[in-house]
């Protein structure tokens, strides 16, 4: 169930966050290939970003989230700096979605390798998110995994609609 501290909890359920984080690049690459350039310009719902913009959003988030994770480990009780995803998205239409996908995948693979080196004590380190409250690094990873699943479902929704229309 989604909570103020983790709005993506319903997407993750009881799944292991690190497993989801590890699987996302491959799933995302497969979905992008399946959809192709024309469908990637479509939105998954009226008034929502086109899938290419979601791809850029994921690339941006991977930079921000990876930095946050490292700050939690490096600093005592880190306070996260939030960002405005809509402000960041203002240039997405001009960016190369292939570069966004490559960036996301490369950064995620690097981050997962780093995450696999962490100790249980590091995963339990506290962090404060101004909008989500007190968390741990493990909770941040769960939020990110749920975020991944939320966006993967958007890609899958477009793919399913196309398949149903065939």
N, C-alpha and C positions, 0 to 999 in steps of 0.2 A: 504494500500500500504506500502511495506517495505521502510524504510528510514535508513540512516546511524545510527540514534539514536535508531531505533527499527527495526531490520531486520526481526522480527517475526510479524509485525503488520498485514500483510495480513492474517495470520492464525487466529488472534483474531477477526478482523473486529469490529463489534459493540457489541460483547459479553462482559459481565461483567467479569473483570479479577478475582475477588475473587470467583465468581461462578465457573469459569473454574478451578482455583487452588483447590477448594473444591472437584470438581468432578473427578479430574485426578487420584487419587489413586484407586478409584473403577473401573474406566475405564481401567486403566493399569492392575490391578489384573485380570479383566475379560479377557482382550486380552491375557495375559500371559497364563492363564488357557486354553483358546481356542486354542492357538497355540501349546502348549505342548513343551517338552524339545527338540525334534528334530527340529522343525521349528524355535525355538528360537536361534538355532545355525546358521540359515541362515541370509543372508544380505537382506536388502530391495532393494538394487541396486548394480550393479557391482562396486567394489572398495570401498564400504562403510562398516562401522562396522556391524558385525552380531547383531541381536537383543539383545542377552545377553550383548554385550558391550554397546549398547544403554541404557539398563537397568542400568548398572554400572555407565554410564555417568549421568543418571538422579539422581542416589543416590548421586554421588559426587556433582552435581550441587545443589542439595537440601541443602547440608551442606553449600556450598559457598553462595548461594543466601540467605538462612535464616540468615546467619551471616551478610551479607551485609545489609539486611533490618533492623536488630537490631542495627547495627552501624549507620545507617542513623538516627534512632530515638534517639540514645544515644549521638551522637556527632553533633556539629554545622558544617554544610556543609562538610560532610564526602567526602573523595576522595577514591573511590573504588580501590582495588588492583585486577587487571585482573589476569587470570590464563590461562595456555596453556592446553586446553583440550586434545590435542594429547599426550602431555607429561604425563598427568594424566592417559591416557588410556593404557599406556605401560604394565600394569599388569592385565588388565581386563580379559584376557583369563584364568588366574589362579584363579580368584575369583568366589565365589558362587553366581549365579544369584538370587537364592532364598533369600539370605541374602541382596543382593542389593535391591530387591523388598521390603522386610520387612523394611529395613532402609529408603528407600524413603517414603514409606507409613507412617511409624511412625513419621518421621520428618515433613512430610507435614501436617499431622493432627495436630501436635503440633504447627507448624507455622501458620496454618489457625486459630487456636484458639487464638493465640497471635495477629494476624492481625485483628481479629474481635474486639479487645479491643482498637484499635487505633482511635484517633480523626481525624477529617478532617485536622486539622493543622499539625498533624504528617504525614499524607499521602501526604501533600503538601510540606514537607521539601525538600530543595534542596540537591542534591548530584552530584558529578562530577565523570563521568566514563571516564578514559583517552582515550578510543577508541570511546565512544559514545557521549561525551560532557556533557553538563548540563542537568540534569534530575530531577525528583522528585521521591519520594518513590512510588507514584501512577504509574508513568511511568515504574519504575522497575518491579512493579507487573504486568503491562500489558505485558512487555517484557517476563516475566517468563511464563505467561499464554499462550502467543503465542508460546513460546519455548515448552511448554507442548503439545500444539495442533500439532505442527510440528512433534514431536516425536511420538505422538499417531497415526498420519497419517501413519507413517512408519510401525508401527505394523499392522495397518488396511490394508495397501497395501499388506503385505505378506498374511494376512488372506484372503483378497479378491482374490488374485492370486490362493491360494489353493482351495478356493470355486469354482472359475471359472473353474479350472482344474478337478473338480470332475465329 
